[in-house]
Amino acid sequence: MSKRVLLVSARMGAGHDGAAKELARLLADRGYEVEIRDFLDAAPVVGRFLERTYELQLDHAPWSYEALFRLFATFRPIKPPIVTLFYMIFFPRMRRWVKEFGADAVITTYPFASLVLGRARRALLRPLKIPAYTFLTDFSVHTMWVDEGVDTYLAVHNISVAQVEKLVSKTPVVTGPAVAEAFREAGALDRAEARVHFGIPADRTSALIVAGSWGVGDLRDTLLSLGASDDIFPVVVCGRNEALRASLSRVGVGLVIGWTDQMPSLMRACDVMIQNAGGLTALEAFATHVPVISYNPIKGHGLRNVMEMEAAGVSLWARTRAELIETVHELGANPELTTRRAAGVFHPNPGAALEDALLLGELRARGRNLSRRRPAGLALRFAAWAIAAVTALNITVNAATQQINVDKAALKTPFAYALVNLGNQDFSNPQVLATMSKLGIGAVVTGPLAQQYPTDIAELQSSGITILNGGWPMNSGIRLVAPIEAATKTARLIAEETGLTQVTYAPQGMVNSADLAWASIAHKALVKPVVIGKTTAFIVHSGEAYEIDAANMSPADLLSEITWLTRTLNNNHFTLLPSSGLGN
């Protein structure tokens, strides 16, 4: 029987770490020696990049995370080269961890670590010789969770079993969630005492709003939606996101708190919980017998978890504001609609279930005959790797440039910039020029615009309006050469008419690796604007540059759009800074 177990987690939110800590406690109680390591520390530089990129994607470009999710799910050839790359980067140090600890088995609670361990188990040269286990922390299981090399999968619910079996030739062992004892035991405070302790009114339905340790998602919308109902008292936990806590506190609705170690008592004080990712916090609510409502799920795994949780009958999914209010009332009055089934996902003896699963995995590992794969054609494998690398790089660059080169000195209070892509309209209109100059609104000049209206560009400059290089409108996330040519050509045209040489680069469309490379080599500031309009639903974020596309607009329409944008920023207590500060 394995007695020394290495647990590999990752600091990608609190869910993976929380599960690892509880697994470590369960194993220690049964006589195992356990050590926990962070997967990202196996390659610190790459690990920090992954952590920051993931956070930026969820916070600023959730669509890019969804795009990656779909790419991995639909284009299977992209997975092997990525797994091999991660194996080469992360496994050397992980192998040292195994050797230094003298581990008899290794368990991971993080998807990429699962792929690396699976690849290590089926390696032709120096394979990992101890059993590898993956604890699936979510209801939804995607392709980046699983690898044929992993010996045994541990699932939180039966609904995950069929998902794993579709992806690999393994049947998981259902051990139930790994949730800290504090959520399953009676708290130090009963419900009435907890309400008094946290300042929650006794005569209103209390709704706990959570978004993980990073505070990701549209919590403002959820808070305002619930706050509009007189008989609901919203309580928001912002995790470690202090900027979010400060922003929501200014709304003046309900109770807004940051990171807290009193979540068990806080959950018991509330009637329902609203979440957006289906992660550890939802499982903790199940253990505390608090009904769970999903609302505004984050893209990627969050949306899939919400769907699977609803299918399992352990939570309800409110798709509109009206449904959210109605569901809060419904579950507040009848919590057992979901809590009885949610409580049933927990194993009566999780420690024994975990140990049984380890024994089964050990038996599988002993009798396993790792088959040798026939190597795919070298050209096909290289092409798939190249496509994967370029696509992933371009998507992550696009997400990471969301707030690049903004005026860091102004970050103490919420602020934004305004830009106008004037298109082919008459932008010599005196009123338009005066308004843009007065408000510090910059003019994005594309290559075609610079060619067609050279004298007007000079007039913009003389009117005191900051000019930005918009590159070429055909800029694409896949092209590698065109963005550079577009940027340099437009910069030359602008310089010829205005004499400006250090113009901030604000490419139209997706920002890709070629854009970033050119800006770095040419020492040009690069800003990714967010294109908006009166019909665009968007949430303002501090430090972003918002661009109005004025193509085919009349001067009156453009002035109306500018008025709308400035009013939106003012209503959200944002300061409009001069665009001349972009890139400083």
C-alpha positions in Angstrom: 0.0 0.0 0.0 1.3 3.4 -0.9 2.2 5.4 2.2 4.0 8.5 0.8 1.8 10.6 -1.4 2.8 13.8 -3.4 -0.1 16.2 -4.0 0.3 18.6 -6.9 -2.0 21.6 -6.9 -1.8 25.1 -8.4 -2.6 28.6 -7.2 -5.1 29.2 -10.0 -7.8 30.5 -7.6 -8.5 28.7 -4.3 -10.3 25.7 -5.7 -7.4 23.5 -6.6 -5.5 24.3 -3.4 -8.6 23.8 -1.3 -9.2 20.4 -2.7 -5.5 19.4 -2.2 -5.5 20.5 1.4 -8.6 18.5 2.2 -7.2 15.4 0.4 -3.9 15.8 2.4 -5.9 15.9 5.6 -7.9 12.8 4.8 -4.8 10.9 3.8 -2.9 12.0 6.9 -5.7 10.8 9.1 -5.3 7.4 7.6 -1.6 7.2 8.2 -0.2 8.5 4.9 2.7 11.0 4.7 1.7 13.8 2.4 3.5 16.7 0.8 1.8 19.4 -1.3 3.6 21.2 -4.2 2.4 23.9 -6.6 2.6 22.9 -10.2 3.4 26.5 -11.3 6.6 26.4 -9.1 7.9 23.5 -11.3 8.8 26.2 -13.9 8.5 29.6 -12.0 8.8 32.0 -15.0 6.3 30.1 -17.2 4.1 29.5 -14.1 3.9 33.2 -13.4 3.0 33.9 -17.0 0.3 31.3 -17.0 -1.2 32.6 -13.7 -1.2 36.2 -14.9 -2.5 35.4 -18.4 -5.3 33.2 -17.0 -6.4 36.0 -14.6 -6.3 38.6 -17.4 -8.3 36.4 -19.7 -11.0 35.8 -17.1 -11.1 39.5 -16.0 -10.7 41.3 -19.3 -11.1 38.9 -22.2 -13.3 35.9 -21.2 -14.1 35.4 -24.9 -10.5 34.4 -25.5 -10.7 31.8 -22.7 -13.9 30.4 -24.3 -12.1 30.4 -27.7 -9.2 28.3 -26.3 -11.7 26.0 -24.6 -13.5 25.3 -27.9 -10.2 25.1 -29.8 -8.9 22.3 -27.6 -12.2 20.5 -27.6 -12.7 20.5 -31.4 -9.2 20.4 -32.9 -7.7 17.3 -31.3 -4.3 17.5 -33.1 -3.5 20.6 -31.1 -3.4 18.8 -27.8 -0.4 16.4 -28.2 2.2 19.1 -29.0 1.0 21.3 -26.2 1.1 18.4 -23.7 4.6 17.5 -24.8 5.7 21.1 -24.5 4.3 21.3 -20.9 5.9 18.0 -20.1 9.3 19.2 -21.2 9.0 22.4 -19.3 7.4 21.3 -16.0 8.2 17.6 -15.5 12.0 17.8 -14.8 11.4 19.5 -11.5 8.3 17.4 -10.8 10.5 14.3 -11.2 12.9 15.8 -8.6 10.0 16.4 -6.2 9.0 12.7 -6.5 12.5 11.6 -5.9 13.3 13.9 -3.0 10.1 13.0 -1.2 10.3 9.3 -2.0 6.7 9.4 -3.2 4.8 6.1 -3.7 2.0 7.9 -5.6 1.2 11.3 -6.9 -2.2 13.0 -7.0 -3.0 16.2 -8.8 -5.9 18.6 -8.5 -5.0 20.8 -11.5 -5.7 20.1 -15.2 -2.3 20.9 -16.7 -0.5 18.9 -14.0 -2.8 16.0 -14.9 -1.7 16.2 -18.5 2.0 16.3 -17.6 1.7 13.4 -15.2 -0.2 11.3 -17.8 2.5 12.1 -20.4 5.2 11.1 -17.9 3.5 7.8 -17.2 3.3 6.8 -20.9 6.8 8.2 -21.8 9.0 5.9 -23.8 12.1 7.1 -22.1 12.3 7.3 -18.3 8.6 7.0 -17.6 7.2 8.0 -14.2 7.1 4.6 -12.4 4.7 5.4 -9.6 0.9 5.5 -10.0 -0.6 8.9 -11.0 -4.1 10.0 -10.0 -6.2 13.0 -11.0 -8.8 14.4 -8.6 -11.4 16.1 -10.8 -12.4 19.2 -8.8 -15.3 20.1 -11.1 -18.6 18.6 -12.2 -17.6 19.3 -15.8 -14.6 17.4 -17.3 -12.9 18.8 -20.4 -10.2 17.4 -22.6 -7.4 19.4 -20.9 -8.2 17.5 -17.7 -7.5 14.0 -19.0 -4.7 11.9 -20.4 -4.5 8.2 -21.1 -1.4 7.9 -19.0 -3.2 8.8 -15.7 -3.9 5.5 -13.8 -7.1 6.5 -12.0 -9.4 9.5 -11.9 -11.3 10.5 -8.8 -14.6 12.3 -9.5 -16.9 14.4 -7.3 -20.2 13.1 -8.9 -21.5 10.3 -11.1 -22.3 12.8 -13.8 -18.5 13.2 -14.4 -18.0 9.5 -15.1 -19.5 9.4 -18.6 -17.6 12.6 -19.5 -14.3 11.0 -18.7 -15.2 7.7 -20.5 -15.9 9.7 -23.7 -12.4 11.2 -23.5 -10.2 8.4 -22.3 -10.5 4.6 -21.8 -10.8 5.0 -18.0 -13.7 4.8 -15.6 -13.3 7.2 -12.7 -13.9 6.3 -9.1 -16.6 8.6 -7.5 -15.2 9.7 -4.1 -17.3 12.8 -3.7 -16.0 16.4 -3.2 -13.0 17.3 -1.1 -14.4 20.1 1.2 -12.9 21.2 4.5 -14.5 19.8 7.7 -15.6 23.3 8.9 -18.3 23.4 6.2 -19.7 20.0 7.1 -19.7 20.5 10.9 -21.9 22.8 13.0 -20.3 26.2 13.2 -19.3 28.2 16.3 -22.3 30.5 15.5 -25.8 29.4 14.9 -27.8 31.1 12.1 -29.3 33.9 14.2 -26.0 34.6 15.9 -24.2 34.6 12.6 -26.6 37.2 11.1 -26.1 39.5 14.0 -22.3 39.0 13.8 -22.2 39.9 10.1 -24.9 42.6 10.3 -27.4 40.8 8.1 -31.1 41.8 8.7 -33.2 39.0 10.2 -36.3 39.9 8.3 -34.9 39.7 4.7 -33.8 36.9 2.5 -30.0 37.0 2.5 -28.3 36.1 -0.8 -24.5 35.4 -0.7 -22.8 36.4 -3.9 -19.4 34.8 -4.6 -16.9 34.6 -7.4 -13.9 32.7 -6.1 -10.8 34.0 -4.5 -10.0 36.2 -7.5 -13.5 37.9 -7.6 -14.0 37.2 -11.3 -17.2 37.9 -13.2 -19.9 40.5 -13.4 -20.7 40.8 -9.7 -21.9 44.4 -10.1 -24.8 43.3 -12.2 -25.7 40.6 -9.7 -25.5 43.0 -6.8 -27.6 45.6 -8.5 -30.2 43.0 -9.6 -30.7 41.7 -6.1 -30.5 45.1 -4.5 -33.5 46.2 -6.6 -35.7 43.8 -4.6 -36.8 45.2 -1.2 -37.0 41.9 0.5 -33.5 40.6 -0.5 -30.3 41.5 1.3 -27.2 40.8 -0.9 -23.9 39.9 0.6 -20.9 40.0 -1.7 -17.6 38.3 -1.1 -14.9 39.7 -3.4 -12.1 37.4 -2.4 -8.7 39.0 -2.8 -9.8 41.4 -5.4 -9.5 44.7 -3.5 -10.3 46.8 -6.5 -13.6 45.0 -6.9 -14.4 45.4 -3.2 -13.7 49.1 -3.3 -15.8 49.5 -6.5 -18.8 47.5 -5.2 -18.6 49.3 -1.8 -19.3 52.6 -3.5 -22.6 51.2 -4.9 -24.1 51.3 -1.4 -26.1 48.2 -1.7 -26.1 45.3 0.8 -22.9 44.1 2.5 -19.6 44.0 0.6 -16.6 42.2 2.1 -13.2 41.1 0.9 -11.2 38.0 1.8 -12.5 36.2 4.9 -11.7 33.1 6.8 -15.3 33.0 8.2 -17.0 31.5 5.1 -18.6 28.6 7.0 -20.4 30.9 9.4 -21.1 33.4 6.6 -22.7 30.7 4.5 -24.8 29.5 7.4 -26.0 33.1 7.9 -27.4 33.3 4.4 -30.5 31.8 2.8 -29.1 31.2 -0.7 -25.8 31.5 -2.5 -25.2 32.9 -6.1 -22.1 31.7 -7.9 -20.7 31.9 -11.4 -18.1 29.1 -11.8 -19.3 25.9 -10.1 -16.0 25.6 -8.2 -15.0 24.8 -4.6 -17.3 27.5 -3.1 -20.3 25.8 -4.6 -19.2 22.5 -3.1 -18.8 24.2 0.2 -22.3 25.5 0.0 -23.6 22.0 -0.7 -21.8 20.8 2.5 -23.4 23.7 4.5 -26.9 22.9 3.1 -27.2 26.3 1.5 -29.1 26.2 -1.9 -27.0 27.3 -4.8 -28.0 29.5 -7.7 -25.9 30.0 -10.8 -26.0 33.3 -12.6 -23.8 35.1 -15.2 -21.4 32.1 -15.4 -17.9 32.8 -16.6 -16.9 31.5 -19.9 -15.1 28.2 -20.4 -15.2 25.7 -17.5 -17.6 28.0 -15.5 -20.4 27.7 -18.0 -19.9 23.9 -18.4 -19.9 23.4 -14.6 -23.1 25.4 -14.3 -24.8 23.3 -17.0 -23.7 20.0 -15.4 -24.7 21.1 -11.9 -28.1 22.0 -13.1 -28.4 18.6 -14.9 -27.4 16.8 -11.7 -30.2 18.7 -9.8 -27.8 20.1 -7.2 -28.4 23.8 -8.2 -30.6 26.0 -10.3 -29.5 28.3 -13.1 -31.1 31.7 -13.4 -30.6 33.1 -16.9 -32.2 36.5 -16.5 -32.5 39.1 -13.8 -36.2 38.3 -13.4 -35.3 34.6 -13.0 -32.6 35.4 -10.5 -35.1 37.3 -8.2 -37.7 34.6 -8.6 -35.2 31.8 -7.9 -33.9 33.5 -4.8 -37.4 33.7 -3.4 -38.2 30.1 -4.4 -35.1 28.6 -2.8 -35.2 30.9 0.1 -38.7 29.5 1.0 -38.0 25.9 -0.1 -34.2 25.2 0.2 -34.7 21.4 0.0 -35.5 21.7 -3.7 -31.8 21.4 -4.2 -30.0 21.0 -0.8 -31.1 17.4 -0.2 -29.7 16.2 -3.6 -26.6 18.4 -3.2 -25.8 16.9 0.2 -26.1 13.5 -1.4 -22.9 14.1 -3.5 -20.7 13.6 -0.4 -19.4 10.2 0.5 -20.3 9.1 4.1 -16.6 8.1 4.6 -14.5 10.2 2.2 -11.2 9.0 3.7 -12.0 5.4 3.1 -13.3 6.1 -0.4 -10.0 7.9 -1.2 -7.9 5.1 0.2 -9.9 2.5 -1.8 -9.4 4.5 -5.0 -5.6 4.7 -4.3 -5.5 0.9 -3.9 -7.4 0.4 -7.1 -5.0 2.7 -9.0 -2.0 0.8 -7.6 -3.4 -2.5 -8.8 -4.1 -0.9 -12.2 -0.5 0.4 -12.4 1.0 -2.9 -11.5 -0.8 -4.8 -14.3 -0.5 -2.1 -16.8 1.4 -2.7 -20.0 2.0 0.8 -21.5 1.5 0.5 -25.3 3.9 2.2 -27.6 2.3 4.7 -29.9 3.2 4.7 -33.5 4.7 8.1 -34.1 2.7 10.4 -36.3 4.3 11.9 -39.4 6.9 14.5 -38.3 5.5 17.1 -40.7 2.0 16.7 -39.3 3.1 16.8 -35.7 5.3 19.9 -36.4 2.4 21.7 -38.2 0.0 20.9 -35.4 2.5 22.2 -32.8 3.1 25.4 -34.8 -0.6 26.1 -35.2 -1.1 25.5 -31.5 1.8 27.7 -30.5 0.8 30.6 -32.8 -2.8 30.5 -31.9 -2.3 30.2 -28.2 0.4 33.0 -28.3 -1.9 35.3 -30.3 -4.9 34.8 -28.0 -2.9 35.2 -24.8 -1.1 38.3 -26.2 -4.5 39.8 -27.1 -5.8 39.2 -23.5 -2.6 40.4 -21.9 -2.6 43.8 -23.8 -6.0 44.8 -22.4 -4.4 47.4 -20.2 -1.0 47.7 -21.6 0.9 51.0 -21.3 -1.8 52.9 -19.5 -0.9 55.8 -17.2 -0.1 53.9 -14.0 0.0 57.0 -11.9 -3.7 57.4 -12.2 -4.6 53.9 -10.9 -5.6 55.2 -7.5 -9.1 56.1 -8.7 -11.2 54.6 -11.6 -10.3 56.2 -14.9 -10.6 55.7 -18.6 -9.6 57.1 -22.0 -11.8 57.9 -25.0 -10.8 57.5 -28.7 -12.6 58.1 -32.0 -11.9 56.2 -35.2 -13.2 59.0 -37.5 -13.6 56.8 -40.5 -14.5 58.6 -43.8 -16.7 61.3 -42.3 -16.1 65.0 -42.4 -13.8 65.3 -39.4 -12.9 68.9 -40.1 -16.2 69.8 -38.4 -15.3 72.6 -35.9 -17.6 71.4 -33.2 -16.3 67.9 -33.4 -12.7 69.1 -33.2 -13.4 71.5 -30.3 -15.2 68.7 -28.3 -12.5 66.2 -28.8 -9.8 68.7 -27.9 -11.6 69.9 -24.8 -12.3 66.3 -23.5 -8.8 65.0 -24.5 -10.3 62.4 -26.9 -7.7 60.9 -29.2 -8.2 60.3 -33.0 -7.3 56.8 -34.3 -6.0 57.2 -37.8 -5.8 54.0 -39.9 -3.7 53.6 -43.1 -6.5 54.2 -45.6 -7.5 57.3 -43.6 -4.0 58.7 -43.7 -3.8 58.2 -47.4 -7.2 59.8 -48.2 -7.2 62.7 -45.8 -3.6 63.9 -45.3 -4.4 67.6 -44.7 -7.2 66.8 -42.2 -4.7 64.8 -40.1 -2.5 67.8 -39.9 -5.5 69.9 -38.9 -6.3 67.3 -36.1 -2.8 67.8 -34.7 -3.0 71.6 -34.9 -6.3 71.4 -33.0 -4.6 69.8 -30.1 -6.0 66.3 -30.6 -3.8 63.3 -29.9 -3.3 61.1 -32.9 -2.9 57.3 -32.6 -1.8 54.8 -35.2 -4.7 52.5 -36.0 -2.7 50.3 -38.4 -4.8 48.7 -41.1 -8.4 47.6 -40.5 -7.7 44.2 -42.1 -5.5 43.3 -39.1 -6.0 39.6 -38.3 -5.1 37.4 -35.3 -3.6 34.8 -37.7 -1.4 36.9 -39.9 2.2 37.3 -38.9 3.5 39.8 -41.5 0.6 42.1 -42.5 0.2 43.7 -39.0 3.8 44.8 -39.0 3.6 46.2 -42.6 0.3 47.9 -41.7 1.7 49.5 -38.6 4.9 50.8 -40.2 3.1 52.0 -43.3 0.5 53.9 -41.3 3.2 55.3 -39.0 5.1 56.6 -42.1 2.0 58.2 -43.6 1.2 60.0 -40.3 4.8 61.1 -39.9 4.8 62.6 -43.4 1.7 64.7 -42.8 2.3 65.7 -39.1 5.9 65.1 -38.3 4.9 62.9 -35.4 7.2 59.9 -35.1 6.4 58.5 -31.6 2.7 57.8 -32.1 1.0 55.2 -29.9 -0.1 52.1 -31.8 -3.8 51.2 -31.4 -4.4 48.3 -33.8 -7.9 47.6 -35.0 -9.2 44.1 -34.2 -7.2 41.5 -32.4 -3.7 42.3 -31.0 -1.4 39.5 -32.0 2.2 38.5 -31.4 3.4 40.4 -34.5 1.9 43.6 -33.3 3.5 43.2 -29.9 6.9 42.3 -31.4 6.8 45.3 -33.7 5.9 47.7 -30.9 8.7 46.3 -28.7 11.3 46.4 -31.4 10.3 49.9 -32.6 9.9 51.2 -29.0 6.3 52.2 -29.7 3.6 52.3 -27.1 0.8 49.8 -27.8 -2.8 50.1 -26.5 -5.7 47.9 -27.3 -8.9 49.9 -27.5 -12.3 48.5 -26.7 -14.8 49.4 -29.5 -18.1 50.4 -28.1 -21.4 52.2 -29.1 -24.8 53.1 -27.8 -26.1 49.6 -28.6 -23.1 47.9 -27.0 -23.5 46.3 -23.6 -20.2 46.7 -21.7 -18.9 47.1 -18.2 -16.3 49.9 -17.7 -13.0 48.8 -16.3 -10.4 51.2 -14.9 -7.5 51.9 -17.3 -9.2 50.9 -20.5 -9.4 53.0 -23.7 -12.9 53.0 -25.2 -13.1 53.7 -29.0 -16.1 55.0 -30.9 -16.2 53.8 -34.5 -17.5 56.9 -36.2 -17.5 55.5 -39.8 -20.6 56.6 -41.6 -21.7 58.8 -38.7 -22.7 62.4 -39.2 -21.0 65.0 -36.9 -24.2 65.3 -34.9 -24.3 61.5 -34.4 -20.7 61.4 -33.3 -21.2 64.2 -30.8 -24.2 62.3 -29.5 -22.0 59.2 -29.1 -19.3 61.2 -27.3 -22.0 62.6 -24.9 -23.3 59.1 -24.2 -19.8 57.8 -23.5 -18.8 60.6 -21.1 -22.2 60.3 -19.3 -21.7 56.5 -18.9 -18.2 57.1 -17.4 -19.5 59.9 -15.1 -22.4 57.7 -13.9 -19.9 55.0 -12.9 -17.7 57.6 -11.2 -14.9 57.3 -13.7 -12.5 60.1 -14.6 -11.9 60.7 -18.3 -8.2 61.3 -18.8 -6.5 62.9 -21.8 -5.5 60.4 -24.4 -2.1 62.0 -24.5 -1.4 60.0 -21.4 -1.8 56.7 -23.2 1.5 54.8 -23.4 3.2 56.9 -20.7 
